[in-house]
Amino acid sequence: MSAFLGEVFGTMILILLGDGVVGGVLLKNSKAENAGWLVITMAWGLAVTMGVYAVGGISGAHLNPAVTLAFASTGAFPWSDVLPYITAQMIGAFIGAILVWLHYTPHWSVTDDKDAKLAVFCTAPAIRSTWSNLLSEIIGTFILIGGLLFIGVNQFTEGLQPLVVGALVLIIGLSLGGTTGYAINPARDLAPRVAHFLLPIKGKRDSDWSYAPIPIIGPLFGGVLGAVVHQWLFEEKTSLLLWLMLAGFLLVVGLAFREAVQKNT
């Protein structure tokens, strides 16, 4: 299997199992209905683990454009492979979303909640607040990339590392996911959102395109920020990109605070 197909297959597994648990919890008459946030976050962590086990030895199991871009930004991944990897991740995520739709075929028509149907495919904020939502996605992905880099410098018993990566995603979901649903992966959000838009789902709502840029921009920005900050703190390397990313982060923080103050006055 080529690296391209590896990313397609691994990301398909990630979305099939990740969006699949959301469908089980939210769709009517599922045996997992109302199982709750803990079940969703645990399953997403294990979905990442399974994706890494499947294709880690083939493509490195990025499964996430934020990971690919972050590694390329520090020279750890060739820029020539960035577009093919991201394309493969989007294709895999789209296929995974379609499989989730097929798997829950009888449940769409008995589910009246249009927001729940959309939530099976993509994220939405608990409180809609543009800059705060963007900041949440930046912070979550910053921790994801930093954590991956921390994990990478440690030695584990053979076969254990994917479980540790899954645990990282689990703790991000439990600790930081309550604000936006922790996309932390543009492919995880955008490709299934497109699937929701295209699929003939009975009684569905619009695909919330006004929110869609946040789970794309936030993870990409946060991923690169995590990579260059890690390089700065642990390898003592600085670059213009580092200072630009830090300036951008402070700008988002300032705008998020201003937004919060305006909404509470």
C-alpha positions as CSV (number, residue, x, y, z in Angstrom):
1,M,0.0,0.0,0.0
2,S,1.3,3.5,-0.9
3,A,1.5,6.3,1.6
4,F,-1.4,8.1,-0.2
5,L,-3.7,5.1,0.2
6,G,-2.4,4.6,3.7
7,E,-3.7,8.1,4.7
8,V,-7.0,7.5,2.9
9,F,-7.5,4.2,4.7
10,G,-6.3,5.4,8.1
11,T,-8.5,8.5,8.0
12,M,-11.5,6.5,6.8
13,I,-11.1,4.3,9.9
14,L,-10.8,7.4,12.1
15,I,-14.0,9.0,10.8
16,L,-16.0,5.7,10.6
17,L,-15.3,5.0,14.3
18,G,-15.3,8.6,15.5
19,D,-18.4,9.9,13.7
20,G,-19.9,6.4,14.3
21,V,-19.9,6.8,18.1
22,V,-21.5,10.2,17.7
23,G,-24.2,8.7,15.6
24,G,-24.7,6.0,18.2
25,V,-25.1,8.5,21.0
26,L,-27.3,11.1,19.2
27,L,-29.5,9.2,16.8
28,K,-32.9,7.9,18.0
29,N,-33.4,4.3,18.8
30,S,-29.7,3.5,18.8
31,K,-28.8,1.1,21.6
32,A,-26.1,3.7,22.6
33,E,-28.5,6.7,22.6
34,N,-27.8,9.2,25.4
35,A,-24.6,7.3,26.4
36,G,-22.9,10.7,26.8
37,W,-19.8,12.7,26.4
38,L,-17.4,10.2,28.1
39,V,-18.4,7.5,25.6
40,I,-17.8,9.9,22.7
41,T,-14.4,11.0,23.9
42,M,-13.2,7.5,24.7
43,A,-14.3,6.2,21.3
44,W,-12.6,9.1,19.5
45,G,-9.3,8.3,21.3
46,L,-9.6,4.7,20.4
47,A,-10.5,5.6,16.8
48,V,-7.2,7.5,16.5
49,T,-5.4,4.5,18.0
50,M,-6.9,2.1,15.4
51,G,-6.0,4.5,12.6
52,V,-2.4,4.7,13.8
53,Y,-2.2,0.9,14.2
54,A,-3.6,0.4,10.7
55,V,-1.2,2.7,8.7
56,G,1.5,4.0,11.0
57,G,4.1,1.8,9.3
58,I,2.9,2.8,5.9
59,S,2.3,6.6,5.9
60,G,3.3,7.6,9.5
61,A,-0.5,7.9,10.2
62,H,-0.9,11.7,10.1
63,L,-4.6,11.4,9.5
64,N,-4.9,15.1,10.0
65,P,-3.9,18.1,7.8
66,A,-2.8,20.0,11.0
67,V,-0.3,17.3,11.8
68,T,1.0,17.2,8.2
69,L,1.4,21.0,8.0
70,A,2.9,21.2,11.5
71,F,5.6,18.7,10.7
72,A,6.4,20.3,7.3
73,S,6.7,23.7,9.0
74,T,9.7,22.5,11.0
75,G,11.3,20.5,8.3
76,A,10.3,17.2,9.7
77,F,8.1,16.4,6.6
78,P,8.7,17.2,3.0
79,W,6.6,20.1,1.6
80,S,6.2,18.2,-1.7
81,D,4.1,15.6,0.2
82,V,1.9,18.0,2.0
83,L,-0.8,18.4,-0.7
84,P,-1.0,14.6,-1.5
85,Y,-1.3,13.8,2.2
86,I,-4.0,16.4,2.8
87,T,-5.9,15.3,-0.3
88,A,-5.8,11.6,0.9
89,Q,-7.0,12.6,4.4
90,M,-10.0,14.5,2.9
91,I,-10.9,11.6,0.7
92,G,-10.6,9.1,3.6
93,A,-12.7,11.3,5.9
94,F,-15.4,11.7,3.2
95,I,-15.6,7.9,2.6
96,G,-15.7,7.4,6.4
97,A,-18.6,9.8,6.7
98,I,-20.6,8.1,4.0
99,L,-20.1,4.7,5.7
100,V,-21.4,6.2,8.9
101,W,-24.5,7.4,7.0
102,L,-25.0,4.0,5.5
103,H,-24.5,2.2,8.8
104,Y,-27.2,4.2,10.5
105,T,-29.6,4.2,7.6
106,P,-32.8,3.4,9.6
107,H,-32.1,6.0,12.2
108,W,-32.1,9.2,10.2
109,S,-35.8,9.1,9.4
110,V,-36.8,8.6,13.1
111,T,-34.5,11.3,14.4
112,D,-36.3,14.7,14.5
113,D,-33.3,16.8,15.9
114,K,-31.7,18.4,12.9
115,D,-28.8,19.7,14.9
116,A,-28.1,16.1,16.2
117,K,-28.0,14.8,12.6
118,L,-25.4,17.5,11.7
119,A,-23.4,16.8,14.8
120,V,-22.9,13.2,13.7
121,F,-20.8,14.6,10.8
122,C,-19.1,17.8,12.1
123,T,-18.5,20.0,15.1
124,A,-20.4,23.0,16.5
125,P,-19.7,25.3,19.4
126,A,-21.5,24.9,22.7
127,I,-21.6,28.8,22.8
128,R,-21.2,30.5,19.4
129,S,-18.4,33.0,19.9
130,T,-16.2,33.4,16.9
131,W,-12.8,34.4,18.4
132,S,-13.3,32.2,21.5
133,N,-14.2,29.2,19.4
134,L,-11.1,29.8,17.2
135,L,-9.0,30.1,20.3
136,S,-10.3,26.8,21.6
137,E,-9.4,25.0,18.4
138,I,-5.9,26.6,18.4
139,I,-5.2,25.6,22.0
140,G,-6.5,22.0,21.5
141,T,-4.4,21.5,18.4
142,F,-1.4,23.1,20.0
143,I,-1.6,20.5,22.7
144,L,-2.1,17.7,20.2
145,I,1.0,18.6,18.2
146,G,3.1,19.3,21.4
147,G,1.9,16.0,22.8
148,L,2.8,14.0,19.6
149,L,6.3,15.5,19.7
150,F,6.6,14.7,23.4
151,I,5.5,11.1,22.7
152,G,7.9,10.9,19.8
153,V,11.1,11.4,21.9
154,N,10.2,8.6,24.3
155,Q,10.8,4.9,24.0
156,F,7.8,2.6,24.4
157,T,7.3,-1.2,24.3
158,E,6.7,-2.2,20.7
159,G,3.1,-1.6,19.7
160,L,2.3,0.7,22.6
161,Q,2.7,4.1,21.0
162,P,-0.6,4.2,19.2
163,L,-2.4,3.7,22.5
164,V,-0.5,6.6,24.0
165,V,-1.5,8.8,21.0
166,G,-5.1,7.7,21.6
167,A,-4.8,8.6,25.2
168,L,-3.6,12.1,24.2
169,V,-6.7,12.6,22.0
170,L,-8.9,11.3,24.9
171,I,-7.5,13.8,27.4
172,I,-7.9,16.7,24.9
173,G,-11.5,15.7,24.4
174,L,-12.2,15.4,28.2
175,S,-10.4,18.5,29.2
176,L,-10.7,20.9,26.3
177,G,-13.4,19.5,24.0
178,G,-16.5,20.9,25.8
179,T,-16.3,24.3,24.0
180,T,-16.3,23.4,20.3
181,G,-16.4,19.6,20.2
182,Y,-12.6,19.6,19.6
183,A,-12.3,19.2,15.8
184,I,-8.4,19.6,16.1
185,N,-8.4,18.2,12.5
186,P,-9.7,20.0,9.4
187,A,-10.3,16.7,7.6
188,R,-12.4,15.4,10.5
189,D,-14.7,18.4,10.2
190,L,-14.7,19.6,6.6
191,A,-15.0,16.4,4.6
192,P,-17.9,15.0,6.7
193,R,-19.6,18.4,6.6
194,V,-19.4,18.2,2.8
195,A,-20.9,14.7,3.0
196,H,-23.7,16.0,5.2
197,F,-24.4,18.7,2.5
198,L,-24.5,16.1,-0.3
199,L,-26.2,13.1,1.2
200,P,-30.0,12.7,1.0
201,I,-30.5,12.7,4.8
202,K,-34.2,13.1,5.6
203,G,-35.1,16.2,7.5
204,K,-31.6,17.6,7.7
205,R,-30.7,21.2,8.3
206,D,-28.1,23.4,6.5
207,S,-24.5,22.3,7.0
208,D,-23.6,25.4,9.0
209,W,-21.0,26.8,6.6
210,S,-20.7,30.0,8.6
211,Y,-18.9,28.1,11.3
212,A,-16.9,25.8,9.0
213,P,-13.8,28.0,8.7
214,I,-13.1,27.8,12.4
215,P,-12.4,24.0,12.6
216,I,-10.1,24.5,9.6
217,I,-8.2,27.6,10.5
218,G,-7.9,26.9,14.2
219,P,-6.3,23.5,13.9
220,L,-4.0,24.5,11.1
221,F,-2.8,27.5,13.0
222,G,-2.6,25.7,16.3
223,G,-0.7,22.8,14.8
224,V,2.0,25.0,13.3
225,L,2.2,27.0,16.6
226,G,2.7,23.8,18.6
227,A,5.5,22.6,16.3
228,V,7.4,25.9,16.2
229,V,7.0,26.5,20.0
230,H,8.2,22.9,20.7
231,Q,11.2,23.5,18.4
232,W,12.0,26.8,20.2
233,L,11.7,25.4,23.8
234,F,13.2,21.9,23.4
235,E,15.6,22.4,20.4
236,E,16.4,26.1,21.1
237,K,15.7,27.0,17.4
238,T,13.9,30.2,16.5
239,S,12.6,31.4,13.2
240,L,10.5,34.2,11.7
241,L,7.6,31.8,11.6
242,L,7.8,31.3,15.3
243,W,7.4,35.1,16.0
244,L,4.7,35.5,13.5
245,M,2.7,32.6,15.0
246,L,3.2,33.9,18.5
247,A,2.0,37.4,17.4
248,G,-1.0,35.8,15.7
249,F,-1.9,33.8,18.8
250,L,-1.7,36.9,21.0
251,L,-4.0,38.7,18.5
252,V,-6.6,35.9,18.7
253,V,-6.4,36.0,22.5
254,G,-7.0,39.8,22.5
255,L,-9.9,39.5,20.1
256,A,-11.4,36.7,22.1
257,F,-11.2,38.8,25.3
258,R,-12.7,41.8,23.6
259,E,-15.6,39.6,22.2
260,A,-16.3,38.2,25.7
261,V,-16.3,41.7,27.3
262,Q,-18.7,43.0,24.6
263,K,-21.1,40.1,25.1
264,N,-21.2,40.6,28.8
265,T,-21.7,44.4,28.9
